[in-house]
């Protein structure tokens, strides 16, 4: 007899699964600022400056510009300069805070304040000359309304201390007719609203050490060194 023979198993002929050919979903994209504003023209700084200058001139002509201000770069940092029609009313060092100085002017002088560099071009030019050793005295008008009474007297005297010279706080107090008001003389110097132009840096302690200064001790030493050269 012959053995029965089972049929051999054959490989499955079912089709293999293939990768999906469905199109992939694309991420949605929100329009950015560049898409929305890219076609706008760039701001012309010169045109902006001219328009601002015209605004400042118009405000001055209409009598509604009480305080003009600007900044100027110096070896001691960026200074804020402010002036009324009467003259230079404020010089502020970076460490004093320019915004704080403008807020003080708005409160004590007038809130009608505008960045109007033209009114202060003369002061800026003389400061440049001073730091370049080409000027020893400032001949710009000064408005000392922020200092009154004894302090005003002290600041008036300070303008008489010559370039390169110094006086002690005691000498300044005596020069104003109040020889015992040494500490008050120091306070008047410390609160001087127009440093450099009104040279409170020329007032030192009786032992010759610099003493305090609104712009900081390093600024005071720098000014004294500048004038001694």
C-alpha positions as CSV (number, residue, x, y, z in Angstrom):
1,X,0.0,0.0,0.0
2,X,1.2,3.5,-0.7
3,X,1.3,6.1,2.2
4,X,-1.3,8.9,2.0
5,X,0.3,12.2,1.1
6,X,-1.0,15.5,2.6
7,X,-1.0,18.5,0.3
8,X,2.0,20.9,1.0
9,X,1.1,24.3,2.6
10,X,1.5,27.1,0.2
11,X,2.6,30.7,1.0
12,X,-0.3,33.1,1.5
13,X,-0.9,35.1,-1.6
14,X,-2.8,37.9,0.2
15,X,-1.5,41.3,-0.7
16,X,0.9,43.0,1.8
17,X,-0.2,46.1,3.5
18,X,1.2,49.1,1.8
19,X,2.1,52.6,3.3
20,X,-0.8,55.0,3.2
21,X,-0.7,57.3,0.2
22,X,-3.1,59.8,1.7
23,X,-1.7,63.4,1.6
24,X,-0.1,64.5,4.9
25,X,-1.9,67.2,6.8
26,X,0.0,70.5,6.8
27,X,0.3,72.6,9.9
28,X,-1.8,75.8,9.9
29,X,0.4,79.0,9.9
30,X,-0.7,82.2,11.5
31,X,0.4,85.4,9.6
32,X,3.2,87.1,11.5
33,X,4.1,90.8,11.8
34,X,6.4,90.6,8.9
35,X,3.5,89.3,6.7
36,X,1.2,92.0,7.8
37,X,3.6,95.0,7.9
38,X,6.4,93.9,5.6
39,X,5.0,96.0,2.8
40,X,4.9,99.2,4.8
41,X,7.7,101.7,4.1
42,X,10.5,102.0,6.7
43,X,10.5,105.1,8.9
44,X,12.7,107.9,7.7
45,X,14.6,109.1,10.7
46,X,15.5,112.4,9.1
47,X,11.9,113.1,8.2
48,X,10.9,112.2,11.8
49,X,13.6,114.6,13.2
50,X,12.4,117.4,10.9
51,X,8.8,117.0,11.9
52,X,9.8,116.9,15.6
53,X,11.8,120.1,15.2
54,X,8.9,121.8,13.5
55,X,6.6,120.7,16.4
56,X,9.1,122.1,18.9
57,X,9.4,125.4,17.0
58,X,5.6,125.7,16.8
59,X,5.2,125.0,20.5
60,X,7.8,127.7,21.3
61,X,6.2,130.2,19.0
62,X,2.8,129.6,20.6
63,X,4.2,130.0,24.0
64,X,3.3,126.5,25.1
65,X,6.9,125.2,25.5
66,X,8.0,126.0,29.0
67,X,10.9,123.5,29.4
68,X,13.0,122.1,26.5
69,X,15.3,119.2,27.1
70,X,17.9,117.0,25.3
71,X,20.6,114.6,26.2
72,X,24.3,114.9,25.4
73,X,27.1,112.3,25.6
74,X,30.1,113.2,27.7
75,X,33.1,111.4,29.2
76,X,31.0,111.2,32.4
77,X,28.1,109.5,30.7
78,X,24.9,110.8,29.1
79,X,23.7,114.0,30.7
80,X,20.2,115.4,30.6
81,X,20.0,119.1,29.8
82,X,16.9,121.2,30.3
83,X,16.2,124.9,29.8
84,X,13.4,127.4,30.3
85,X,13.3,130.6,28.4
86,X,15.3,132.2,31.2
87,X,18.2,129.7,30.8
88,X,19.6,126.3,31.8
89,X,17.5,124.9,34.6
90,X,18.7,121.3,35.0
91,X,21.7,119.1,34.3
92,X,21.2,115.5,35.5
93,X,23.7,112.7,35.6
94,X,22.8,109.2,34.7
95,X,22.8,108.0,38.3
96,X,20.3,110.7,39.2
97,X,17.7,109.3,36.8
98,X,16.7,111.4,33.7
99,X,13.0,110.4,34.1
100,X,13.1,111.5,37.7
101,X,14.6,114.8,36.8
102,X,12.0,115.4,34.1
103,X,9.2,114.5,36.6
104,X,10.7,117.0,39.1
105,X,10.7,119.7,36.4
106,X,7.1,118.9,35.5
107,X,6.1,119.3,39.2
108,X,8.2,122.4,40.1
109,X,8.4,124.3,36.8
110,X,5.8,123.3,34.3
111,X,4.3,120.1,32.8
112,X,4.7,121.6,29.3
113,X,8.0,119.8,28.6
114,X,9.3,118.7,25.1
115,X,12.4,117.2,23.7
116,X,13.6,120.2,21.8
117,X,17.4,120.0,21.3
118,X,17.6,123.3,19.4
119,X,17.2,125.4,22.6
120,X,20.1,123.6,24.2
121,X,22.6,123.5,21.3
122,X,24.7,126.2,22.8
123,X,25.0,124.4,26.1
124,X,25.9,121.1,24.4
125,X,28.5,122.8,22.3
126,X,30.1,124.5,25.3
127,X,30.2,121.2,27.2
128,X,32.0,119.6,24.3
129,X,34.5,122.4,24.4
130,X,34.9,122.1,28.1
131,X,35.7,118.4,28.1
132,X,38.1,118.9,25.1
133,X,40.1,121.5,27.2
134,X,39.0,124.3,24.9
135,X,36.8,126.1,27.4
136,X,37.3,127.2,31.0
137,X,34.1,129.1,31.7
138,X,30.5,128.8,30.6
139,X,28.7,131.8,29.3
140,X,25.2,130.4,29.0
141,X,22.2,131.9,30.9
142,X,21.3,129.9,34.0
143,X,17.9,129.6,35.6
144,X,18.4,128.9,39.3
145,X,14.7,128.8,40.3
146,X,15.0,125.3,41.7
147,X,17.3,126.6,44.5
148,X,16.2,129.4,46.8
149,X,17.3,131.3,49.8
150,X,20.7,130.3,51.2
151,X,21.2,127.6,48.6
152,X,20.7,130.1,45.8
153,X,23.3,132.4,47.4
154,X,25.8,129.5,47.5
155,X,25.2,128.6,43.8
156,X,25.7,132.3,42.9
157,X,29.0,132.3,44.7
158,X,30.2,129.0,43.1
159,X,30.2,130.7,39.7
160,X,32.9,132.9,41.0
161,X,35.3,130.1,41.8
162,X,37.8,130.1,38.8
163,X,38.6,127.1,36.6
164,X,41.3,124.9,38.3
165,X,40.8,126.4,41.7
166,X,39.0,125.0,44.7
167,X,37.4,126.2,47.9
168,X,36.4,124.4,51.1
169,X,32.8,124.1,52.3
170,X,33.8,126.4,55.2
171,X,35.1,129.0,52.8
172,X,32.0,128.9,50.7
173,X,29.8,129.3,53.8
174,X,31.9,132.3,54.9
175,X,31.7,133.9,51.5
176,X,27.9,133.9,51.6
177,X,28.0,135.6,55.0
178,X,27.1,132.5,57.1
179,X,30.4,131.1,58.3
180,X,28.7,128.6,60.6
181,X,26.5,127.2,57.9
182,X,29.2,124.7,56.6
183,X,26.8,121.8,56.5
184,X,24.1,123.8,54.8
185,X,26.7,124.9,52.2
186,X,27.5,121.2,51.6
187,X,23.8,120.5,51.1
188,X,23.5,123.4,48.6
189,X,26.3,121.9,46.6
190,X,24.8,118.4,46.8
191,X,21.5,119.6,45.5
192,X,22.9,121.9,42.8
193,X,20.5,121.5,39.8
194,X,23.0,122.6,37.2
195,X,26.3,120.8,38.0
196,X,29.4,121.4,35.9
197,X,28.0,124.7,34.6
198,X,27.7,125.9,38.2
199,X,30.9,124.3,39.4
200,X,30.1,122.7,42.7
201,X,32.8,120.1,42.0
202,X,35.3,122.8,42.9
203,X,34.2,122.7,46.5
204,X,36.1,120.2,48.6
205,X,36.6,119.3,52.3
206,X,39.0,121.3,54.5
207,X,41.5,118.5,54.4
208,X,41.6,118.6,50.6
209,X,39.6,115.4,50.0
210,X,36.9,115.7,47.3
211,X,33.8,115.1,49.4
212,X,30.4,114.2,48.0
213,X,29.0,114.9,44.6
214,X,25.7,114.5,42.8
215,X,27.3,112.7,39.9
216,X,29.3,110.4,42.2
217,X,32.8,110.6,43.6
218,X,34.4,109.3,40.4
219,X,32.8,112.1,38.4
220,X,34.0,114.7,40.8
221,X,37.6,113.4,40.7
222,X,37.4,113.3,36.9
223,X,36.4,117.0,36.8
224,X,39.0,118.1,39.2
225,X,41.7,116.1,37.3
226,X,40.5,117.6,34.0
227,X,40.8,121.2,35.3
228,X,44.2,120.5,36.9
229,X,45.7,119.3,33.6
